[in-house]
């Protein structure tokens, strides 16, 4: 996300790509051994994280 304050761009200080990679990795591990319903939710979050990446 790009935030604008008073019309001035202020870049994020967070290392977004690294955070996304970490989230994707955790989602891959979390998806193991869950119910079918839970798997659908994990997969949706995984696809969204990959899309953002």
Secondary structure by P-SEA (a helix, b strand, c coil): ccccccccccccccaaaaaaaaaaaaaaaaaccccaaaaaaaaaaaaaaaaac
